[in-house]
């Protein structure tokens, strides 16, 4: 992991706050992960 990259946390609508371990990229280039508690598919925001 590059030094300038911060650890990213996401919050699911179910209330779980987590660090995504597996990020999937779909054919449109959007990045997704799943909530470890409810398994909801969440969009990973693109860092600029």
mmCIF entry with sequence, helices, sheets and N, C-alpha, C, O atoms, coordinates in Angstrom:
data_MODEL
# 
_entry.id   MODEL 
# 
_entity.id                         1 
_entity.type                       polymer 
_entity.pdbx_number_of_molecules   1 
# 
_entity_poly.entity_id                      1 
_entity_poly.type                           'polypeptide(L)' 
_entity_poly.nstd_linkage                   no 
_entity_poly.nstd_monomer                   no 
_entity_poly.pdbx_seq_one_letter_code       
;(UNK)(UNK)(UNK)(UNK)(UNK)(UNK)(UNK)(UNK)(UNK)(UNK)(UNK)(UNK)(UNK)(UNK)(UNK)(UNK)
(UNK)(UNK)(UNK)(UNK)(UNK)(UNK)(UNK)(UNK)(UNK)(UNK)(UNK)(UNK)(UNK)(UNK)(UNK)(UNK)
(UNK)(UNK)(UNK)(UNK)(UNK)(UNK)(UNK)(UNK)(UNK)(UNK)(UNK)(UNK)(UNK)(UNK)(UNK)(UNK)
;
_entity_poly.pdbx_seq_one_letter_code_can   XXXXXXXXXXXXXXXXXXXXXXXXXXXXXXXXXXXXXXXXXXXXXXXX 
_entity_poly.pdbx_strand_id                 A 
# 
loop_
_entity_poly_seq.entity_id 
_entity_poly_seq.num 
_entity_poly_seq.mon_id 
_entity_poly_seq.hetero 
1 1  UNK n 
1 2  UNK n 
1 3  UNK n 
1 4  UNK n 
1 5  UNK n 
1 6  UNK n 
1 7  UNK n 
1 8  UNK n 
1 9  UNK n 
1 10 UNK n 
1 11 UNK n 
1 12 UNK n 
1 13 UNK n 
1 14 UNK n 
1 15 UNK n 
1 16 UNK n 
1 17 UNK n 
1 18 UNK n 
1 19 UNK n 
1 20 UNK n 
1 21 UNK n 
1 22 UNK n 
1 23 UNK n 
1 24 UNK n 
1 25 UNK n 
1 26 UNK n 
1 27 UNK n 
1 28 UNK n 
1 29 UNK n 
1 30 UNK n 
1 31 UNK n 
1 32 UNK n 
1 33 UNK n 
1 34 UNK n 
1 35 UNK n 
1 36 UNK n 
1 37 UNK n 
1 38 UNK n 
1 39 UNK n 
1 40 UNK n 
1 41 UNK n 
1 42 UNK n 
1 43 UNK n 
1 44 UNK n 
1 45 UNK n 
1 46 UNK n 
1 47 UNK n 
1 48 UNK n 
# 
_struct_asym.id          A 
_struct_asym.entity_id   1 
# 
loop_
_struct_sheet.id 
_struct_sheet.type 
_struct_sheet.number_strands 
_struct_sheet.details 
AA1 ? 2 ? 
AA2 ? 3 ? 
# 
loop_
_struct_sheet_order.sheet_id 
_struct_sheet_order.range_id_1 
_struct_sheet_order.range_id_2 
_struct_sheet_order.offset 
_struct_sheet_order.sense 
AA1 1 2 ? anti-parallel 
AA2 1 2 ? anti-parallel 
AA2 2 3 ? anti-parallel 
# 
loop_
_struct_sheet_range.sheet_id 
_struct_sheet_range.id 
_struct_sheet_range.beg_label_comp_id 
_struct_sheet_range.beg_label_asym_id 
_struct_sheet_range.beg_label_seq_id 
_struct_sheet_range.pdbx_beg_PDB_ins_code 
_struct_sheet_range.end_label_comp_id 
_struct_sheet_range.end_label_asym_id 
_struct_sheet_range.end_label_seq_id 
_struct_sheet_range.pdbx_end_PDB_ins_code 
_struct_sheet_range.beg_auth_comp_id 
_struct_sheet_range.beg_auth_asym_id 
_struct_sheet_range.beg_auth_seq_id 
_struct_sheet_range.end_auth_comp_id 
_struct_sheet_range.end_auth_asym_id 
_struct_sheet_range.end_auth_seq_id 
AA1 1 UNK A 10 ? UNK A 11 ? UNK A 10 UNK A 11 
AA1 2 UNK A 17 ? UNK A 18 ? UNK A 17 UNK A 18 
AA2 1 UNK A 24 ? UNK A 25 ? UNK A 24 UNK A 25 
AA2 2 UNK A 31 ? UNK A 34 ? UNK A 31 UNK A 34 
AA2 3 UNK A 41 ? UNK A 43 ? UNK A 41 UNK A 43 
# 
loop_
_atom_site.group_PDB 
_atom_site.id 
_atom_site.type_symbol 
_atom_site.label_atom_id 
_atom_site.label_alt_id 
_atom_site.label_comp_id 
_atom_site.label_asym_id 
_atom_site.label_entity_id 
_atom_site.label_seq_id 
_atom_site.pdbx_PDB_ins_code 
_atom_site.Cartn_x 
_atom_site.Cartn_y 
_atom_site.Cartn_z 
_atom_site.occupancy 
_atom_site.B_iso_or_equiv 
_atom_site.pdbx_formal_charge 
_atom_site.auth_seq_id 
_atom_site.auth_comp_id 
_atom_site.auth_asym_id 
_atom_site.auth_atom_id 
_atom_site.pdbx_PDB_model_num 
ATOM 1   N N  . UNK A 1 1  ? 0.852   -1.173 0.000   1.00 0.00 ? 1  UNK A N  1 
ATOM 2   C CA . UNK A 1 1  ? 0.000   0.000  0.000   1.00 0.00 ? 1  UNK A CA 1 
ATOM 3   C C  . UNK A 1 1  ? 0.897   1.234  0.000   1.00 0.00 ? 1  UNK A C  1 
ATOM 4   O O  . UNK A 1 1  ? 1.819   1.324  0.810   1.00 0.00 ? 1  UNK A O  1 
ATOM 5   N N  . UNK A 1 2  ? 0.639   2.190  -0.901  1.00 0.00 ? 2  UNK A N  1 
ATOM 6   C CA . UNK A 1 2  ? 1.432   3.414  -0.944  1.00 0.00 ? 2  UNK A CA 1 
ATOM 7   C C  . UNK A 1 2  ? 1.306   4.202  0.361   1.00 0.00 ? 2  UNK A C  1 
ATOM 8   O O  . UNK A 1 2  ? 0.274   4.162  1.031   1.00 0.00 ? 2  UNK A O  1 
ATOM 9   N N  . UNK A 1 3  ? 2.371   4.911  0.704   1.00 0.00 ? 3  UNK A N  1 
ATOM 10  C CA . UNK A 1 3  ? 2.396   5.661  1.954   1.00 0.00 ? 3  UNK A CA 1 
ATOM 11  C C  . UNK A 1 3  ? 1.328   6.742  1.985   1.00 0.00 ? 3  UNK A C  1 
ATOM 12  O O  . UNK A 1 3  ? 0.751   7.001  3.041   1.00 0.00 ? 3  UNK A O  1 
ATOM 13  N N  . UNK A 1 4  ? 1.046   7.386  0.843   1.00 0.00 ? 4  UNK A N  1 
ATOM 14  C CA . UNK A 1 4  ? 0.095   8.493  0.825   1.00 0.00 ? 4  UNK A CA 1 
ATOM 15  C C  . UNK A 1 4  ? -1.365  8.035  0.790   1.00 0.00 ? 4  UNK A C  1 
ATOM 16  O O  . UNK A 1 4  ? -2.265  8.874  0.823   1.00 0.00 ? 4  UNK A O  1 
ATOM 17  N N  . UNK A 1 5  ? -1.617  6.742  0.725   1.00 0.00 ? 5  UNK A N  1 
ATOM 18  C CA . UNK A 1 5  ? -2.986  6.238  0.682   1.00 0.00 ? 5  UNK A CA 1 
ATOM 19  C C  . UNK A 1 5  ? -3.471  5.957  2.104   1.00 0.00 ? 5  UNK A C  1 
ATOM 20  O O  . UNK A 1 5  ? -2.885  5.146  2.822   1.00 0.00 ? 5  UNK A O  1 
ATOM 21  N N  . UNK A 1 6  ? -4.552  6.639  2.499   1.00 0.00 ? 6  UNK A N  1 
ATOM 22  C CA . UNK A 1 6  ? -5.100  6.445  3.834   1.00 0.00 ? 6  UNK A CA 1 
ATOM 23  C C  . UNK A 1 6  ? -6.038  5.248  3.847   1.00 0.00 ? 6  UNK A C  1 
ATOM 24  O O  . UNK A 1 6  ? -6.594  4.864  2.818   1.00 0.00 ? 6  UNK A O  1 
ATOM 25  N N  . UNK A 1 7  ? -6.203  4.668  5.023   1.00 0.00 ? 7  UNK A N  1 
ATOM 26  C CA . UNK A 1 7  ? -7.147  3.573  5.181   1.00 0.00 ? 7  UNK A CA 1 
ATOM 27  C C  . UNK A 1 7  ? -8.551  4.145  5.057   1.00 0.00 ? 7  UNK A C  1 
ATOM 28  O O  . UNK A 1 7  ? -8.883  5.135  5.708   1.00 0.00 ? 7  UNK A O  1 
ATOM 29  N N  . UNK A 1 8  ? -9.368  3.525  4.227   1.00 0.00 ? 8  UNK A N  1 
ATOM 30  C CA . UNK A 1 8  ? -10.714 4.014  3.964   1.00 0.00 ? 8  UNK A CA 1 
ATOM 31  C C  . UNK A 1 8  ? -11.721 3.183  4.737   1.00 0.00 ? 8  UNK A C  1 
ATOM 32  O O  . UNK A 1 8  ? -11.655 1.953  4.740   1.00 0.00 ? 8  UNK A O  1 
ATOM 33  N N  . UNK A 1 9  ? -12.650 3.858  5.390   1.00 0.00 ? 9  UNK A N  1 
ATOM 34  C CA . UNK A 1 9  ? -13.732 3.153  6.061   1.00 0.00 ? 9  UNK A CA 1 
ATOM 35  C C  . UNK A 1 9  ? -15.039 3.543  5.409   1.00 0.00 ? 9  UNK A C  1 
ATOM 36  O O  . UNK A 1 9  ? -15.199 4.666  4.931   1.00 0.00 ? 9  UNK A O  1 
ATOM 37  N N  . UNK A 1 10 ? -15.968 2.614  5.392   1.00 0.00 ? 10 UNK A N  1 
ATOM 38  C CA . UNK A 1 10 ? -17.297 2.836  4.841   1.00 0.00 ? 10 UNK A CA 1 
ATOM 39  C C  . UNK A 1 10 ? -18.323 2.579  5.922   1.00 0.00 ? 10 UNK A C  1 
ATOM 40  O O  . UNK A 1 10 ? -18.096 1.787  6.836   1.00 0.00 ? 10 UNK A O  1 
ATOM 41  N N  . UNK A 1 11 ? -19.464 3.259  5.810   1.00 0.00 ? 11 UNK A N  1 
ATOM 42  C CA . UNK A 1 11 ? -20.566 3.002  6.728   1.00 0.00 ? 11 UNK A CA 1 
ATOM 43  C C  . UNK A 1 11 ? -21.767 2.538  5.919   1.00 0.00 ? 11 UNK A C  1 
ATOM 44  O O  . UNK A 1 11 ? -22.212 3.217  4.994   1.00 0.00 ? 11 UNK A O  1 
ATOM 45  N N  . UNK A 1 12 ? -22.277 1.384  6.278   1.00 0.00 ? 12 UNK A N  1 
ATOM 46  C CA . UNK A 1 12 ? -23.441 0.802  5.622   1.00 0.00 ? 12 UNK A CA 1 
ATOM 47  C C  . UNK A 1 12 ? -24.709 1.383  6.252   1.00 0.00 ? 12 UNK A C  1 
ATOM 48  O O  . UNK A 1 12 ? -24.686 1.753  7.426   1.00 0.00 ? 12 UNK A O  1 
ATOM 49  N N  . UNK A 1 13 ? -25.805 1.472  5.510   1.00 0.00 ? 13 UNK A N  1 
ATOM 50  C CA . UNK A 1 13 ? -27.073 1.907  6.105   1.00 0.00 ? 13 UNK A CA 1 
ATOM 51  C C  . UNK A 1 13 ? -27.519 1.054  7.291   1.00 0.00 ? 13 UNK A C  1 
ATOM 52  O O  . UNK A 1 13 ? -28.334 1.504  8.096   1.00 0.00 ? 13 UNK A O  1 
ATOM 53  N N  . UNK A 1 14 ? -26.998 -0.173 7.413   1.00 0.00 ? 14 UNK A N  1 
ATOM 54  C CA . UNK A 1 14 ? -27.359 -1.014 8.560   1.00 0.00 ? 14 UNK A CA 1 
ATOM 55  C C  . UNK A 1 14 ? -26.629 -0.570 9.827   1.00 0.00 ? 14 UNK A C  1 
ATOM 56  O O  . UNK A 1 14 ? -26.921 -1.066 10.916  1.00 0.00 ? 14 UNK A O  1 
ATOM 57  N N  . UNK A 1 15 ? -25.672 0.370  9.691   1.00 0.00 ? 15 UNK A N  1 
ATOM 58  C CA . UNK A 1 15 ? -24.960 0.893  10.846  1.00 0.00 ? 15 UNK A CA 1 
ATOM 59  C C  . UNK A 1 15 ? -23.554 0.361  11.022  1.00 0.00 ? 15 UNK A C  1 
ATOM 60  O O  . UNK A 1 15 ? -22.821 0.841  11.887  1.00 0.00 ? 15 UNK A O  1 
ATOM 61  N N  . UNK A 1 16 ? -23.161 -0.614 10.231  1.00 0.00 ? 16 UNK A N  1 
ATOM 62  C CA . UNK A 1 16 ? -21.829 -1.194 10.343  1.00 0.00 ? 16 UNK A CA 1 
ATOM 63  C C  . UNK A 1 16 ? -20.795 -0.273 9.702   1.00 0.00 ? 16 UNK A C  1 
ATOM 64  O O  . UNK A 1 16 ? -20.978 0.173  8.569   1.00 0.00 ? 16 UNK A O  1 
ATOM 65  N N  . UNK A 1 17 ? -19.718 0.011  10.415  1.00 0.00 ? 17 UNK A N  1 
ATOM 66  C CA . UNK A 1 17 ? -18.588 0.769  9.882   1.00 0.00 ? 17 UNK A CA 1 
ATOM 67  C C  . UNK A 1 17 ? -17.443 -0.223 9.713   1.00 0.00 ? 17 UNK A C  1 
ATOM 68  O O  . UNK A 1 17 ? -17.096 -0.943 10.649  1.00 0.00 ? 17 UNK A O  1 
ATOM 69  N N  . UNK A 1 18 ? -16.856 -0.261 8.515   1.00 0.00 ? 18 UNK A N  1 
ATOM 70  C CA . UNK A 1 18 ? -15.832 -1.271 8.239   1.00 0.00 ? 18 UNK A CA 1 
ATOM 71  C C  . UNK A 1 18 ? -14.840 -0.778 7.200   1.00 0.00 ? 18 UNK A C  1 
ATOM 72  O O  . UNK A 1 18 ? -15.106 0.172  6.464   1.00 0.00 ? 18 UNK A O  1 
ATOM 73  N N  . UNK A 1 19 ? -13.693 -1.440 7.155   1.00 0.00 ? 19 UNK A N  1 
ATOM 74  C CA . UNK A 1 19 ? -12.694 -1.212 6.118   1.00 0.00 ? 19 UNK A CA 1 
ATOM 75  C C  . UNK A 1 19 ? -12.908 -2.279 5.054   1.00 0.00 ? 19 UNK A C  1 
ATOM 76  O O  . UNK A 1 19 ? -12.844 -3.470 5.361   1.00 0.00 ? 19 UNK A O  1 
ATOM 77  N N  . UNK A 1 20 ? -13.162 -1.880 3.804   1.00 0.00 ? 20 UNK A N  1 
ATOM 78  C CA . UNK A 1 20 ? -13.381 -2.890 2.771   1.00 0.00 ? 20 UNK A CA 1 
ATOM 79  C C  . UNK A 1 20 ? -12.130 -3.727 2.543   1.00 0.00 ? 20 UNK A C  1 
ATOM 80  O O  . UNK A 1 20 ? -11.045 -3.189 2.320   1.00 0.00 ? 20 UNK A O  1 
ATOM 81  N N  . UNK A 1 21 ? -12.288 -5.039 2.601   1.00 0.00 ? 21 UNK A N  1 
ATOM 82  C CA . UNK A 1 21 ? -11.167 -5.951 2.374   1.00 0.00 ? 21 UNK A CA 1 
ATOM 83  C C  . UNK A 1 21 ? -11.132 -6.416 0.926   1.00 0.00 ? 21 UNK A C  1 
ATOM 84  O O  . UNK A 1 21 ? -10.055 -6.579 0.352   1.00 0.00 ? 21 UNK A O  1 
ATOM 85  N N  . UNK A 1 22 ? -12.298 -6.629 0.335   1.00 0.00 ? 22 UNK A N  1 
ATOM 86  C CA . UNK A 1 22 ? -12.387 -7.067 -1.054  1.00 0.00 ? 22 UNK A CA 1 
ATOM 87  C C  . UNK A 1 22 ? -13.164 -6.011 -1.824  1.00 0.00 ? 22 UNK A C  1 
ATOM 88  O O  . UNK A 1 22 ? -14.317 -5.718 -1.507  1.00 0.00 ? 22 UNK A O  1 
ATOM 89  N N  . UNK A 1 23 ? -12.518 -5.439 -2.842  1.00 0.00 ? 23 UNK A N  1 
ATOM 90  C CA . UNK A 1 23 ? -13.181 -4.452 -3.694  1.00 0.00 ? 23 UNK A CA 1 
ATOM 91  C C  . UNK A 1 23 ? -13.297 -5.056 -5.080  1.00 0.00 ? 23 UNK A C  1 
ATOM 92  O O  . UNK A 1 23 ? -12.302 -5.467 -5.676  1.00 0.00 ? 23 UNK A O  1 
ATOM 93  N N  . UNK A 1 24 ? -14.525 -5.106 -5.591  1.00 0.00 ? 24 UNK A N  1 
ATOM 94  C CA . UNK A 1 24 ? -14.782 -5.651 -6.920  1.00 0.00 ? 24 UNK A CA 1 
ATOM 95  C C  . UNK A 1 24 ? -14.974 -4.492 -7.891  1.00 0.00 ? 24 UNK A C  1 
ATOM 96  O O  . UNK A 1 24 ? -15.529 -3.455 -7.527  1.00 0.00 ? 24 UNK A O  1 
ATOM 97  N N  . UNK A 1 25 ? -14.517 -4.670 -9.123  1.00 0.00 ? 25 UNK A N  1 
ATOM 98  C CA . UNK A 1 25 ? -14.705 -3.666 -10.166 1.00 0.00 ? 25 UNK A CA 1 
ATOM 99  C C  . UNK A 1 25 ? -15.601 -4.285 -11.224 1.00 0.00 ? 25 UNK A C  1 
ATOM 100 O O  . UNK A 1 25 ? -15.292 -5.342 -11.774 1.00 0.00 ? 25 UNK A O  1 
ATOM 101 N N  . UNK A 1 26 ? -16.731 -3.609 -11.511 1.00 0.00 ? 26 UNK A N  1 
ATOM 102 C CA . UNK A 1 26 ? -17.639 -4.157 -12.520 1.00 0.00 ? 26 UNK A CA 1 
ATOM 103 C C  . UNK A 1 26 ? -17.221 -3.697 -13.915 1.00 0.00 ? 26 UNK A C  1 
ATOM 104 O O  . UNK A 1 26 ? -16.242 -2.965 -14.063 1.00 0.00 ? 26 UNK A O  1 
ATOM 105 N N  . UNK A 1 27 ? -17.945 -4.115 -14.910 1.00 0.00 ? 27 UNK A N  1 
ATOM 106 C CA . UNK A 1 27 ? -17.547 -3.830 -16.290 1.00 0.00 ? 27 UNK A CA 1 
ATOM 107 C C  . UNK A 1 27 ? -17.629 -2.350 -16.653 1.00 0.00 ? 27 UNK A C  1 
ATOM 108 O O  . UNK A 1 27 ? -17.038 -1.926 -17.646 1.00 0.00 ? 27 UNK A O  1 
ATOM 109 N N  . UNK A 1 28 ? -18.362 -1.555 -15.856 1.00 0.00 ? 28 UNK A N  1 
ATOM 110 C CA . UNK A 1 28 ? -18.428 -0.112 -16.111 1.00 0.00 ? 28 UNK A CA 1 
ATOM 111 C C  . UNK A 1 28 ? -17.305 0.639  -15.409 1.00 0.00 ? 28 UNK A C  1 
ATOM 112 O O  . UNK A 1 28 ? -17.153 1.846  -15.597 1.00 0.00 ? 28 UNK A O  1 
ATOM 113 N N  . UNK A 1 29 ? -16.515 -0.070 -14.599 1.00 0.00 ? 29 UNK A N  1 
ATOM 114 C CA . UNK A 1 29 ? -15.402 0.546  -13.900 1.00 0.00 ? 29 UNK A CA 1 
ATOM 115 C C  . UNK A 1 29 ? -15.734 1.007  -12.496 1.00 0.00 ? 29 UNK A C  1 
ATOM 116 O O  . UNK A 1 29 ? -14.869 1.540  -11.802 1.00 0.00 ? 29 UNK A O  1 
ATOM 117 N N  . UNK A 1 30 ? -16.983 0.811  -12.062 1.00 0.00 ? 30 UNK A N  1 
ATOM 118 C CA . UNK A 1 30 ? -17.351 1.198  -10.703 1.00 0.00 ? 30 UNK A CA 1 
ATOM 119 C C  . UNK A 1 30 ? -16.828 0.171  -9.711  1.00 0.00 ? 30 UNK A C  1 
ATOM 120 O O  . UNK A 1 30 ? -16.792 -1.027 -9.992  1.00 0.00 ? 30 UNK A O  1 
ATOM 121 N N  . UNK A 1 31 ? -16.423 0.663  -8.549  1.00 0.00 ? 31 UNK A N  1 
ATOM 122 C CA . UNK A 1 31 ? -15.842 -0.199 -7.511  1.00 0.00 ? 31 UNK A CA 1 
ATOM 123 C C  . UNK A 1 31 ? -16.881 -0.454 -6.430  1.00 0.00 ? 31 UNK A C  1 
ATOM 124 O O  . UNK A 1 31 ? -17.542 0.468  -5.951  1.00 0.00 ? 31 UNK A O  1 
ATOM 125 N N  . UNK A 1 32 ? -17.014 -1.731 -6.050  1.00 0.00 ? 32 UNK A N  1 
ATOM 126 C CA . UNK A 1 32 ? -18.021 -2.164 -5.086  1.00 0.00 ? 32 UNK A CA 1 
ATOM 127 C C  . UNK A 1 32 ? -17.391 -3.020 -4.008  1.00 0.00 ? 32 UNK A C  1 
ATOM 128 O O  . UNK A 1 32 ? -16.350 -3.642 -4.219  1.00 0.00 ? 32 UNK A O  1 
ATOM 129 N N  . UNK A 1 33 ? -18.030 -3.046 -2.852  1.00 0.00 ? 33 UNK A N  1 
ATOM 130 C CA . UNK A 1 33 ? -17.671 -3.974 -1.793  1.00 0.00 ? 33 UNK A CA 1 
ATOM 131 C C  . UNK A 1 33 ? -18.961 -4.409 -1.117  1.00 0.00 ? 33 UNK A C  1 
ATOM 132 O O  . UNK A 1 33 ? -20.017 -3.826 -1.359  1.00 0.00 ? 33 UNK A O  1 
ATOM 133 N N  . UNK A 1 34 ? -18.883 -5.414 -0.283  1.00 0.00 ? 34 UNK A N  1 
ATOM 134 C CA . UNK A 1 34 ? -20.075 -5.889 0.429   1.00 0.00 ? 34 UNK A CA 1 
ATOM 135 C C  . UNK A 1 34 ? -19.908 -5.664 1.916   1.00 0.00 ? 34 UNK A C  1 
ATOM 136 O O  . UNK A 1 34 ? -18.823 -5.848 2.468   1.00 0.00 ? 34 UNK A O  1 
ATOM 137 N N  . UNK A 1 35 ? -21.001 -5.262 2.564   1.00 0.00 ? 35 UNK A N  1 
ATOM 138 C CA . UNK A 1 35 ? -21.014 -5.090 4.011   1.00 0.00 ? 35 UNK A CA 1 
ATOM 139 C C  . UNK A 1 35 ? -20.817 -6.461 4.653   1.00 0.00 ? 35 UNK A C  1 
ATOM 140 O O  . UNK A 1 35 ? -21.501 -7.415 4.284   1.00 0.00 ? 35 UNK A O  1 
ATOM 141 N N  . UNK A 1 36 ? -19.892 -6.576 5.609   1.00 0.00 ? 36 UNK A N  1 
ATOM 142 C CA . UNK A 1 36 ? -19.662 -7.885 6.234   1.00 0.00 ? 36 UNK A CA 1 
ATOM 143 C C  . UNK A 1 36 ? -20.821 -8.350 7.118   1.00 0.00 ? 36 UNK A C  1 
ATOM 144 O O  . UNK A 1 36 ? -20.918 -9.538 7.428   1.00 0.00 ? 36 UNK A O  1 
ATOM 145 N N  . UNK A 1 37 ? -21.698 -7.435 7.525   1.00 0.00 ? 37 UNK A N  1 
ATOM 146 C CA . UNK A 1 37 ? -22.807 -7.813 8.404   1.00 0.00 ? 37 UNK A CA 1 
ATOM 147 C C  . UNK A 1 37 ? -24.054 -8.206 7.610   1.00 0.00 ? 37 UNK A C  1 
ATOM 148 O O  . UNK A 1 37 ? -24.593 -9.297 7.796   1.00 0.00 ? 37 UNK A O  1 
ATOM 149 N N  . UNK A 1 38 ? -24.516 -7.304 6.714   1.00 0.00 ? 38 UNK A N  1 
ATOM 150 C CA . UNK A 1 38 ? -25.779 -7.567 6.009   1.00 0.00 ? 38 UNK A CA 1 
ATOM 151 C C  . UNK A 1 38 ? -25.571 -7.983 4.547   1.00 0.00 ? 38 UNK A C  1 
ATOM 152 O O  . UNK A 1 38 ? -26.532 -8.334 3.861   1.00 0.00 ? 38 UNK A O  1 
ATOM 153 N N  . UNK A 1 39 ? -24.323 -7.945 4.070   1.00 0.00 ? 39 UNK A N  1 
ATOM 154 C CA . UNK A 1 39 ? -23.942 -8.335 2.705   1.00 0.00 ? 39 UNK A CA 1 
ATOM 155 C C  . UNK A 1 39 ? -24.522 -7.424 1.624   1.00 0.00 ? 39 UNK A C  1 
ATOM 156 O O  . UNK A 1 39 ? -24.602 -7.816 0.460   1.00 0.00 ? 39 UNK A O  1 
ATOM 157 N N  . UNK A 1 40 ? -24.925 -6.208 2.003   1.00 0.00 ? 40 UNK A N  1 
ATOM 158 C CA . UNK A 1 40 ? -25.417 -5.237 1.024   1.00 0.00 ? 40 UNK A CA 1 
ATOM 159 C C  . UNK A 1 40 ? -24.253 -4.785 0.146   1.00 0.00 ? 40 UNK A C  1 
ATOM 160 O O  . UNK A 1 40 ? -23.141 -4.592 0.637   1.00 0.00 ? 40 UNK A O  1 
ATOM 161 N N  . UNK A 1 41 ? -24.505 -4.619 -1.141  1.00 0.00 ? 41 UNK A N  1 
ATOM 162 C CA . UNK A 1 41 ? -23.488 -4.171 -2.082  1.00 0.00 ? 41 UNK A CA 1 
ATOM 163 C C  . UNK A 1 41 ? -23.385 -2.646 -1.994  1.00 0.00 ? 41 UNK A C  1 
ATOM 164 O O  . UNK A 1 41 ? -24.377 -1.941 -2.178  1.00 0.00 ? 41 UNK A O  1 
ATOM 165 N N  . UNK A 1 42 ? -22.180 -2.144 -1.711  1.00 0.00 ? 42 UNK A N  1 
ATOM 166 C CA . UNK A 1 42 ? -21.972 -0.711 -1.517  1.00 0.00 ? 42 UNK A CA 1 
ATOM 167 C C  . UNK A 1 42 ? -20.963 -0.176 -2.521  1.00 0.00 ? 42 UNK A C  1 
ATOM 168 O O  . UNK A 1 42 ? -19.951 -0.818 -2.802  1.00 0.00 ? 42 UNK A O  1 
ATOM 169 N N  . UNK A 1 43 ? -21.244 1.000  -3.056  1.00 0.00 ? 43 UNK A N  1 
ATOM 170 C CA . UNK A 1 43 ? -20.333 1.666  -3.975  1.00 0.00 ? 43 UNK A CA 1 
ATOM 171 C C  . UNK A 1 43 ? -19.163 2.244  -3.183  1.00 0.00 ? 43 UNK A C  1 
ATOM 172 O O  . UNK A 1 43 ? -19.366 2.922  -2.176  1.00 0.00 ? 43 UNK A O  1 
ATOM 173 N N  . UNK A 1 44 ? -17.946 1.978  -3.634  1.00 0.00 ? 44 UNK A N  1 
ATOM 174 C CA . UNK A 1 44 ? -16.753 2.530  -2.993  1.00 0.00 ? 44 UNK A CA 1 
ATOM 175 C C  . UNK A 1 44 ? -16.460 3.859  -3.680  1.00 0.00 ? 44 UNK A C  1 
ATOM 176 O O  . UNK A 1 44 ? -16.223 3.887  -4.888  1.00 0.00 ? 44 UNK A O  1 
ATOM 177 N N  . UNK A 1 45 ? -16.471 4.963  -2.927  1.00 0.00 ? 45 UNK A N  1 
ATOM 178 C CA . UNK A 1 45 ? -16.224 6.268  -3.556  1.00 0.00 ? 45 UNK A CA 1 
ATOM 179 C C  . UNK A 1 45 ? -14.815 6.362  -4.122  1.00 0.00 ? 45 UNK A C  1 
ATOM 180 O O  . UNK A 1 45 ? -13.867 5.816  -3.558  1.00 0.00 ? 45 UNK A O  1 
ATOM 181 N N  . UNK A 1 46 ? -14.691 7.063  -5.244  1.00 0.00 ? 46 UNK A N  1 
ATOM 182 C CA . UNK A 1 46 ? -13.399 7.256  -5.883  1.00 0.00 ? 46 UNK A CA 1 
ATOM 183 C C  . UNK A 1 46 ? -12.704 8.414  -5.188  1.00 0.00 ? 46 UNK A C  1 
ATOM 184 O O  . UNK A 1 46 ? -13.276 9.495  -5.044  1.00 0.00 ? 46 UNK A O  1 
ATOM 185 N N  . UNK A 1 47 ? -11.472 8.186  -4.758  1.00 0.00 ? 47 UNK A N  1 
ATOM 186 C CA . UNK A 1 47 ? -10.701 9.238  -4.097  1.00 0.00 ? 47 UNK A CA 1 
ATOM 187 C C  . UNK A 1 47 ? -10.034 10.101 -5.151  1.00 0.00 ? 47 UNK A C  1 
ATOM 188 O O  . UNK A 1 47 ? -9.469  9.591  -6.118  1.00 0.00 ? 47 UNK A O  1 
ATOM 189 N N  . UNK A 1 48 ? -10.102 11.417 -4.957  1.00 0.00 ? 48 UNK A N  1 
ATOM 190 C CA . UNK A 1 48 ? -9.485  12.329 -5.926  1.00 0.00 ? 48 UNK A CA 1 
ATOM 191 C C  . UNK A 1 48 ? -8.250  12.968 -5.361  1.00 0.00 ? 48 UNK A C  1 
ATOM 192 O O  . UNK A 1 48 ? -7.602  13.765 -6.039  1.00 0.00 ? 48 UNK A O  1 
# 
